[in-house]
Amino acid sequence: MHSRNSKFLYIIPIVAVLVASTALYILTCPRDLSWAHYSQDSGDLITAAYNLDIPHPTGYPLFTMVGHIFTSLNFGLFSAQPIPWNNPAFKMILFVILTSIANLYLFWRIHCRLQEKLGLAIAGKPIGSIAAAIGSMALGTSYLYWSQSIIAEVYILNLFFVDLTLLLILMLIPDGSPQPKARRWLALGLAAGLGLFHHLSFGLFLPGFLILSISCLKKPNRREAGALIGGVLLSLLPLLYLPIRSLQNPPLDTNNPENWRNFIYLITAVAYRGYIFSYPVSEMVHHFSPFNLSEQFGTPGLLLTCVGIAAGALLRNRTSRAFTAFCLISAGFVLFHVTNYNVADRMVFFLPAFLPMAHLLTLGGTLIFAFLSRQLSRPWNVTRNILIAASVIGAVFWPGAMVQHAYSWGIDVSENQDAKQFGSQAFAYLDENAIIFTHTDGKSFSLIYHRYILFRGIRDDVDIVFVPRIHTPWWWENVAAGHPNVKMSIGYTSDQNAIIADIIRTNINSRPIYTALPILPLPEGYSIIKTGNIFKIISTENYENLIDFYHRMKDDSSENLNMGTIQDGTF
């Protein structure tokens, strides 16, 4: 690859993949807050980025700070429909889309580099670039990767750091050229550290990275080891955001990490430890079923993955064997974790396991392309032409089949407005100075998004009480600092029912109180009535008066009575 024309031809395949992927992602992503594709947490993440707050564990400081830059952008004339470029939620989705596109580029770079390390004849040639770009296309159009690339979630950034770390390791493998400078070791430590402190699932790749490094890299000297450690230490800097911002008592201050205990509790996600290994062993096989390669990559992708595993392990090349081992070990650790993780959105945690499988898929495709390239240099024969024709047809029709499959699974959520509609309707029914109890992440974070972004300065009178957190000491600290209008007459207790009862009894005479779901354990003497898409808490005396009023109106044969649905307050 020496001439300018050859360099241009070399990058055309990946440029085409990146442009097509960007268009597909923008066309199919939500235009505002959404619960689609397991994005119930997006309201929390968007609000935290917009206001520089602290979202749910692990706090995601890097995601929050970079997201804040995106939410601060003003697209001016580009804000017209049908794409609301200046909407805060869409700006965060755009951040994730661009991260995904950057990761697809890294994926391509990895396999271009791997071709060189394997000594393949197609390395540095357009056909080698095509092979690597097809792998990027397969990953980018796989349903799970695509779905997480078009919502405001943290998982794509995690894959970005996995691929960045992998590429840096491959760049450090000796190849006869002068030894790489220490700055590459610095970059490796920084990438690995940022990945680990962004999302803990990055740690599941560390055994694979260690095996790949031991197998292929020379032992670093003192200067290189110092640079590696320095990179890891630099990666700690974004974590300083958490205690510094927490000291300012932001509206969202999860875990209140302004002291050492709360800080460690947040970044290590102690709150989620109870979900790990909570399944009986007998159910593990059943939970493994979502790991279906043919559903994600199609039958051609499954076959190429098998080729990649077999050929990668059998090639007499240390890098090939180490790379295959890295992929299989990493996928194994992820699968062991996710099949024992008892959460509602468990499917998205399979995503890191599909990434190494996509690498093996691309390795298999690359080796087939290398074989076909050798066949082209040989005399004409029927077998050669059949193989070449079949490969060309597959390469042409496979991307279209992948896109069609994703659409058939409902990848297009551009019209999805469920989370936006819930929050907007709820605030329309909330009386002035209201308190509302919430239970689920989706509804809670939708209300938070509306309260602190869309209705900021308009509905500051509303206080949101997230029931799953009220038993924690840091929640009480946040209430005292940021929600002084929520009165409580008792001291700290971990009894949720007692806290709920105290908030209702202490505040109901001065403030209207609601609940997002009719499952709130009400104290004796209180009931609820349905008001729009939320429920208002009232005293039993008022509840009985409403029932009596309803029956009297019914006896008078009044029509078109619109008083909402009355429900019993005993649960």
DAWORA-V100157 format. One record per residue. N is the residue number from 1. PHI is phi as a letter, one per 20 degrees, with the letter a starting at -180 (* if undefined). NEAR is the number of other C-alpha atoms within 8 Angstrom. Layout:
[[N & PHI & NEAR] [N & PHI & NEAR]]
This chain:
[[1 & * & 6] [2 & d & 5] [3 & e & 6] [4 & f & 6] [5 & f & 6] [6 & f & 11] [7 & f & 10] [8 & f & 8] [9 & f & 9] [10 & f & 11] [11 & e & 10] [12 & g & 8] [13 & g & 11] [14 & f & 13] [15 & f & 8] [16 & f & 8] [17 & f & 11] [18 & f & 11] [19 & f & 8] [20 & f & 8] [21 & f & 12] [22 & g & 11] [23 & f & 8] [24 & f & 8] [25 & f & 12] [26 & f & 10] [27 & f & 8] [28 & d & 11] [29 & e & 12] [30 & f & 14] [31 & e & 13] [32 & b & 10] [33 & g & 13] [34 & b & 14] [35 & d & 11] [36 & f & 9] [37 & l & 7] [38 & m & 7] [39 & d & 12] [40 & f & 12] [41 & e & 10] [42 & f & 14] [43 & f & 13] [44 & f & 13] [45 & f & 13] [46 & f & 14] [47 & f & 14] [48 & f & 13] [49 & f & 15] [50 & f & 13] [51 & d & 7] [52 & l & 12] [53 & d & 15] [54 & c & 16] [55 & e & 13] [56 & f & 8] [57 & g & 11] [58 & e & 11] [59 & n & 11] [60 & l & 12] [61 & f & 12] [62 & f & 9] [63 & g & 11] [64 & f & 14] [65 & f & 10] [66 & f & 9] [67 & f & 13] [68 & f & 12] [69 & f & 8] [70 & f & 10] [71 & f & 12] [72 & e & 7] [73 & f & 7] [74 & d & 5] [75 & e & 8] [76 & l & 6] [77 & f & 5] [78 & e & 8] [79 & e & 10] [80 & f & 8] [81 & f & 5] [82 & e & 4] [83 & d & 7] [84 & e & 11] [85 & g & 10] [86 & e & 12] [87 & f & 9] [88 & g & 10] [89 & f & 12] [90 & f & 14] [91 & f & 12] [92 & f & 13] [93 & f & 13] [94 & f & 10] [95 & g & 10] [96 & f & 16] [97 & g & 13] [98 & f & 9] [99 & f & 11] [100 & f & 12] [101 & f & 11] [102 & f & 9] [103 & f & 12] [104 & f & 13] [105 & f & 11] [106 & g & 12] [107 & g & 13] [108 & f & 14] [109 & f & 10] [110 & g & 12] [111 & e & 11] [112 & f & 13] [113 & f & 11] [114 & f & 9] [115 & g & 13] [116 & f & 10] [117 & f & 9] [118 & e & 9] [119 & m & 7] [120 & f & 9] [121 & f & 5] [122 & e & 12] [123 & f & 11] [124 & m & 10] [125 & d & 10] [126 & g & 11] [127 & f & 8] [128 & f & 15] [129 & f & 16] [130 & f & 10] [131 & f & 12] [132 & f & 15] [133 & f & 12] [134 & f & 10] [135 & f & 15] [136 & f & 14] [137 & f & 12] [138 & f & 13] [139 & f & 12] [140 & f & 10] [141 & d & 13] [142 & f & 12] [143 & g & 11] [144 & f & 9] [145 & f & 12] [146 & g & 12] [147 & f & 10] [148 & e & 12] [149 & e & 12] [150 & c & 15] [151 & c & 15] [152 & e & 12] [153 & c & 11] [154 & e & 9] [155 & f & 8] [156 & f & 13] [157 & f & 11] [158 & f & 12] [159 & f & 11] [160 & g & 13] [161 & f & 12] [162 & f & 12] [163 & f & 12] [164 & f & 11] [165 & f & 11] [166 & f & 10] [167 & f & 12] [168 & f & 11] [169 & f & 11] [170 & f & 10] [171 & f & 7] [172 & e & 9] [173 & f & 9] [174 & f & 9] [175 & c & 5] [176 & n & 4] [177 & e & 5] [178 & g & 4] [179 & g & 5] [180 & f & 6] [181 & f & 7] [182 & f & 9] [183 & f & 7] [184 & f & 10] [185 & f & 13] [186 & f & 15] [187 & f & 11] [188 & f & 13] [189 & f & 15] [190 & f & 15] [191 & f & 14] [192 & f & 12] [193 & f & 13] [194 & f & 12] [195 & f & 12] [196 & f & 11] [197 & e & 12] [198 & e & 12] [199 & b & 12] [200 & f & 9] [201 & f & 8] [202 & g & 11] [203 & f & 7] [204 & f & 10] [205 & e & 12] [206 & f & 9] [207 & g & 10] [208 & f & 12] [209 & f & 10] [210 & f & 8] [211 & f & 11] [212 & f & 14] [213 & f & 9] [214 & f & 8] [215 & f & 9] [216 & d & 11] [217 & d & 11] [218 & f & 7] [219 & f & 4] [220 & f & 7] [221 & f & 6] [222 & f & 6] [223 & f & 8] [224 & f & 12] [225 & f & 10] [226 & f & 8] [227 & f & 13] [228 & f & 14] [229 & f & 10] [230 & f & 11] [231 & f & 16] [232 & f & 15] [233 & f & 10] [234 & f & 8] [235 & f & 13] [236 & f & 11] [237 & g & 8] [238 & g & 9] [239 & f & 10] [240 & f & 8] [241 & g & 9] [242 & f & 14] [243 & f & 13] [244 & f & 9] [245 & f & 12] [246 & f & 14] [247 & f & 7] [248 & e & 6] [249 & l & 10] [250 & f & 11] [251 & g & 7] [252 & d & 8] [253 & c & 13] [254 & g & 13] [255 & m & 10] [256 & l & 14] [257 & f & 15] [258 & e & 11] [259 & c & 8] [260 & f & 7] [261 & f & 7] [262 & f & 12] [263 & f & 14] [264 & f & 9] [265 & g & 11] [266 & f & 15] [267 & f & 10] [268 & e & 9] [269 & l & 10] [270 & g & 7] [271 & f & 8] [272 & d & 7] [273 & f & 7] [274 & f & 7] [275 & e & 9] [276 & e & 11] [277 & l & 9] [278 & e & 9] [279 & e & 10] [280 & f & 7] [281 & g & 5] [282 & f & 5] [283 & e & 8] [284 & f & 11] [285 & f & 8] [286 & f & 6] [287 & f & 8] [288 & f & 9] [289 & g & 7] [290 & f & 7] [291 & e & 7] [292 & d & 7] [293 & f & 10] [294 & f & 10] [295 & f & 7] [296 & e & 9] [297 & d & 13] [298 & m & 10] [299 & f & 8] [300 & g & 9] [301 & f & 12] [302 & f & 12] [303 & f & 9] [304 & f & 13] [305 & f & 15] [306 & f & 11] [307 & f & 12] [308 & f & 16] [309 & f & 11] [310 & f & 8] [311 & f & 10] [312 & f & 14] [313 & f & 10] [314 & e & 7] [315 & f & 8] [316 & e & 6] [317 & b & 7] [318 & f & 8] [319 & f & 11] [320 & f & 12] [321 & f & 13] [322 & f & 12] [323 & f & 10] [324 & f & 13] [325 & f & 12] [326 & g & 13] [327 & f & 13] [328 & f & 10] [329 & f & 10] [330 & f & 15] [331 & f & 13] [332 & f & 9] [333 & f & 10] [334 & f & 15] [335 & f & 11] [336 & f & 8] [337 & f & 9] [338 & f & 10] [339 & f & 10] [340 & d & 11] [341 & d & 12] [342 & e & 10] [343 & c & 6] [344 & f & 4] [345 & d & 7] [346 & g & 10] [347 & g & 7] [348 & f & 9] [349 & f & 9] [350 & f & 13] [351 & g & 10] [352 & f & 10] [353 & f & 12] [354 & f & 11] [355 & f & 10] [356 & f & 12] [357 & f & 12] [358 & f & 12] [359 & f & 11] [360 & f & 15] [361 & g & 17] [362 & f & 16] [363 & f & 12] [364 & f & 16] [365 & f & 13] [366 & f & 12] [367 & f & 10] [368 & f & 8] [369 & f & 12] [370 & f & 12] [371 & f & 8] [372 & f & 11] [373 & f & 9] [374 & f & 8] [375 & f & 8] [376 & f & 8] [377 & e & 6] [378 & e & 6] [379 & g & 5] [380 & f & 6] [381 & b & 6] [382 & f & 6] [383 & f & 6] [384 & g & 11] [385 & f & 9] [386 & f & 8] [387 & f & 9] [388 & f & 9] [389 & f & 8] [390 & f & 8] [391 & f & 8] [392 & f & 8] [393 & f & 8] [394 & f & 8] [395 & f & 9] [396 & f & 8] [397 & e & 8] [398 & f & 9] [399 & g & 11] [400 & f & 8] [401 & f & 8] [402 & f & 13] [403 & f & 9] [404 & f & 8] [405 & f & 9] [406 & f & 12] [407 & f & 9] [408 & f & 7] [409 & e & 7] [410 & n & 7] [411 & f & 11] [412 & f & 9] [413 & d & 10] [414 & f & 9] [415 & e & 7] [416 & f & 9] [417 & c & 11] [418 & f & 8] [419 & f & 12] [420 & f & 11] [421 & f & 8] [422 & f & 11] [423 & f & 12] [424 & f & 9] [425 & f & 10] [426 & f & 12] [427 & f & 8] [428 & f & 6] [429 & e & 9] [430 & f & 8] [431 & f & 6] [432 & f & 8] [433 & m & 9] [434 & e & 13] [435 & d & 13] [436 & c & 12] [437 & e & 13] [438 & c & 13] [439 & c & 11] [440 & e & 6] [441 & g & 8] [442 & g & 12] [443 & f & 14] [444 & f & 12] [445 & f & 13] [446 & f & 15] [447 & f & 12] [448 & f & 13] [449 & g & 13] [450 & f & 12] [451 & f & 12] [452 & d & 11] [453 & c & 10] [454 & f & 7] [455 & d & 10] [456 & f & 10] [457 & n & 5] [458 & d & 5] [459 & d & 9] [460 & f & 10] [461 & f & 7] [462 & e & 11] [463 & d & 11] [464 & d & 11] [465 & d & 9] [466 & e & 10] [467 & g & 9] [468 & f & 6] [469 & d & 7] [470 & f & 13] [471 & e & 11] [472 & e & 8] [473 & g & 8] [474 & f & 10] [475 & f & 13] [476 & f & 10] [477 & f & 9] [478 & f & 12] [479 & f & 10] [480 & f & 8] [481 & e & 8] [482 & d & 9] [483 & c & 9] [484 & f & 8] [485 & f & 4] [486 & e & 10] [487 & e & 8] [488 & c & 8] [489 & d & 6] [490 & d & 6] [491 & e & 5] [492 & f & 6] [493 & b & 8] [494 & e & 7] [495 & e & 7] [496 & f & 10] [497 & f & 8] [498 & f & 8] [499 & f & 12] [500 & f & 11] [501 & f & 10] [502 & f & 11] [503 & f & 12] [504 & f & 9] [505 & f & 8] [506 & f & 10] [507 & d & 12] [508 & f & 11] [509 & f & 7] [510 & d & 5] [511 & b & 9] [512 & f & 14] [513 & c & 14] [514 & c & 13] [515 & c & 13] [516 & f & 12] [517 & c & 9] [518 & e & 7] [519 & d & 5] [520 & f & 7] [521 & f & 8] [522 & f & 12] [523 & f & 7] [524 & f & 4] [525 & o & 7] [526 & c & 12] [527 & c & 14] [528 & c & 14] [529 & c & 13] [530 & f & 12] [531 & c & 10] [532 & m & 9] [533 & d & 9] [534 & c & 12] [535 & c & 14] [536 & e & 12] [537 & e & 12] [538 & c & 12] [539 & f & 9] [540 & f & 9] [541 & f & 7] [542 & f & 8] [543 & f & 13] [544 & f & 8] [545 & f & 8] [546 & f & 8] [547 & f & 9] [548 & f & 8] [549 & f & 8] [550 & f & 8] [551 & f & 8] [552 & f & 8] [553 & f & 9] [554 & f & 8] [555 & f & 7] [556 & e & 6] [557 & m & 6] [558 & f & 8] [559 & d & 4] [560 & l & 4] [561 & f & 5] [562 & c & 4] [563 & c & 4] [564 & n & 8] [565 & e & 7] [566 & e & 8] [567 & c & 8] [568 & f & 7] [569 & e & 8] [570 & e & 6] [571 & c & 6]]
